[in-house]
Amino acid sequence: MPEVKVHDMKGKVIGEVTLSEAVFGIEPNAKAVHAVVKNHLANKRQGTQSALTRAEVRGGGAKPYRQKGTGRARQGSTSVPHYTHGGVAFAPKPRSYRYSLNKKLKRLALKSALSLKANNDSIIVVDSIKLKSIKTKDFVKFLDAVGAEGKALVVTPEISNNIVMSARNIPGVKTTFATILNTYDIMDAKTFIVDKAALPVIEEVYA
């Protein structure tokens, strides 16, 4: 079973914790992770792109000039795609990119992502993540103390307004809580910082 050191908010090592083999110690499935991340990004797409076809642009009803005798190529309309201000050939229209995956695949991908973090020593367990007030400067000090590098995902056992508000303006830092983890956020973060109290919740929900 993977073991991780436990830090306090000042970065001092105060113990160790054993992570669940069923959640943090499985053989990562790259195909499942790829499928779920791709699904997440597709579902985030707005799909609001739109352009006018030749039937929708203004004008184009009259033949621009006579058929013969001008020396130019024959034209029947000015709304055709090769004319300036003409319509767009195969114009994109609003559509939904959303599709669903089964729960079994999504759970496998999530456990694979957590196991990858454990394998890469990218998990930092903190004894208790708490702030007395909303203070971004204090949260930055905490991240520096525990050795967070690059993008970081901070996981708490439940919603903490002080932590969410303190972290929201820090570039590359996201906060979430144990019951709503998603594969994309885990893979996007370089460092996975988790409150020790959130580990049993994660293990219970996702095992």
N, C-alpha and C positions, 0 to 999 in steps of 0.2 A: 504493500500500500504506500502511496506517495506521502512523504512527510514534508511539512513546510514550517519554517520558523515563524513565530508570532512576535510582532513588534507592538510597542506602544506608539502613541501619536508623535512622540519625539524621536522615533526611529530606533529606540533601544530594544534589543532582542530579549524577550522575557520568557520564552518557552518554545514549545513545538506543538503542532497539531497534526493528527493523521487524517488525511483526506479519504473520502470514500472511494474504494476501488471501482464501484459500479458507476460513478459519475466522473471522477477525475483520473481513472486509471484504465480506461478501455483502449482498444486499438483504434486510433482515429480513422474515420472513413472520409477520405478526401472528396469522393463523389457526392456524398450526402451533404457535406459542408458547401460544396460548390452549388449544388441544386438549390439549397435553402437561401444562400446569399443572393443568387441570381433571382430567385422568387421575391426576396425582400426588395431588391432594387427595382424590379418590374412593377411591384405593387405601389411603389412610391411615385412612379411616373404619373404626371398629370394627364398626359394624352390630350392636351388642348390645342395642339398645332393645327393650323387650318390655312388653306390657300384656295383661291378661286379657280375653278375650271373654266374652259372657254365658254361654257353655257352660262356662267355666272357673272363674267365681267361685263361692264357697261359697253354698249355699242356693238359693232360687228354685224349689224343686221343687213346693211347695204353692201353691195359689191364695191370695193374701193376704186376700181377703174375698169374700163372695158376689157373684154376678154382678149381681143386681138389688136394688133397694130401699134402697140406701145413699145415693143421690144423687151418688155419685162415678163417675168414668169406670171402665169395666171394666178389670180387670187380671188377667193370667194368671200373672204371675211377678214376683218382686222382683229378679230378676237382669238385667232389661232396662236399656239404657243410660241412660234418663231417671230411674232411681231412684238415690238415694244408695247407694254401695257396689255399684252394678250393674256389669255388664261395659262394656267400651269398644267402641263401634261401629267397625268396620274397624281393630281394634287392631294396632299395629305389632308385628312379630315379628322375631327375629334373622335377618339376611340379609347377604350379601356384596355390597359395592358395587364390587368389583374388576372391571376389564376391561382389555384389553391394546390397545396400539397397535403399528403396524409400526415396525421399526427405522429405516426411511428417514425417516419423519415425525419420530421422536424426534431423529434426528441433525440434521435441518433446523431443528428448534426450538432445539436447543442452540447451533448455529452462529448462528442469528438472535439469540438472547439475548446471545451474546458480541459480535456485531457491534453490537447496540444499546448495549452498554456502551462499546465503542470509539467509536461515533458521539457518545455523550454525555460523552466524556472522563472516564469513571468507572473506568477501569483504571489501577491504580498498580502499576508493575513495580518490584520490589525486587531488588537485586543478589544478596543471599543472606539468607534469613530463618532465623536460627539463634539459639538461646538456650542458654547454658551450663548453666542449671538451671531448675527449674520456679518461675517467678516472675511472678505476674499483674501486679504493679506495673510490671515491666520491659516486659511486653507492651503494657500501656496506654500507656506512654511511647512505644513504637515506633509504635503506631497514631496517637497525637497528632502525632508527628514527621513521618509521611508524609502527614498531612492526611486521614485516614479520617473520613468523615462518616456519621452514622446507622448503619444496619445494615451490617456488613462481612462479606465472605466471603474467607477467607485460604486460598490454594491453594499447597501445597508439592509438590515432585516426588515425595516419598514420605512415609510416615508418620513424624512426628517427635513422640515422646512429650512432650518438653519444651514444644513449641508447643501441642499439643492440651490438655495439662493446665493450661498457663498461661492459655489463652483460654477455657476452658469455663465459667468463672464470670462472664465479662463479658457483660452483657446486649446482645443484638443481634449478637454476633460468633459466626461459625461457622468451623470449619476443615475442610478436606478435602484430598485430594491429586489430582493431575492426571488419573488414569485413571478416577475415579469421579465426575466432575462431573455435576450434573443441572440441568435448565432451571429448576426451581422455585427452588432456592437462589440461582442467578444472578440471576433476576428479583426475588427477595425482597430481595436486598442492594442497598444504594445504592452501595456501593464494592466493587469487585472488586480485591483485592490478590493479586498473584501473584509467586512467586519466579521470577526470570529462568530458572533451570534447569528450571522446569516448563513453560515455553513450548514448547520442542521436543517435549516429551511430548504436550502438548495438540494441537499441530499434526499430530503423527504419528498419534495415535489418532482424532481427529475430522475430519480433512481428507477 
